[in-house]
Amino acid sequence: DAKTTQPTSMDCAEGRAANLPCNHSTISGNEYVYWYRQIHSQGPQYIIHGLKNNETNEMASLIITEDRKSSTLILPHATLRDTAVYYCIVRVEHSSASKIIFGSGTRLSIRP
Amino acid sequence: ETGVTQSPTHLIKTRGQQVTLRCSSQSGHNTVSWYQQALGQGPQFIFQYYREEENGRGNFPPRFSGLQFPNYSSELNVNALELDDSALYLCASSSSPGGEQFFGPGTRLTVL
């Protein structure tokens, strides 16, 4: 079973910041928070990951709470091309553990 | 640097038949993971191959089998196809078993 819970769907106006929440209350100390997204009929695409510090890259920002039990993915200026299903995953980095356990994700719709 | 490729793009089979799906990993990657994604659900881990050996398996029956070649490309074989095997099959390659996974576009299998 997935170790994360996310809202089933969200919407956001184009040009505004999209904030996608994720709960991972049973996260272990050595597990990272990863975010992927899947645009319709394509394979999942890596967005960002972090352990406990906030992270930012060219796609998004990741805010992790101090207790690490939840996080928020922020798309600062959402565009129509950001419409996708967003998956929040917890995973041990660089271990022999092989699989990624996906939940059902959040379906984000960007409205013009 | 070429990304992960999969073939064929689409495939239609009938119940009881056998199917082989193919995946070419990203240059420099020695690990391939396979996932099944039913409509409206997140991807489910099938198994992973690392240096030509199976390295972890999800909750799938033995009629799902795989192979990895010396060039690290991989095949997924499914015998005795069932209607419920209709899904998008995704492969992902990585530079190590626990490393960041890069997904291909998937093969959509329809079983009639």
Interface residues (C-beta under 8 A of the other chain):
Chain A: A2 S41 Q42 G43 P44 Q45 Y46 H49 V85 Y87 R91 V92 E93 H94 S95 S96 A97 S98 K99 I100 I101 F102 G103 S104 G105
Chain B: V4 T31 S33 Y35 Q41 G42 P43 Q44 F45 Q48 Y50 N55 G56 G58 L88 L90 A92 S96 P97 G98 G99 E100 Q101 F102 F103 G104 P105 G106
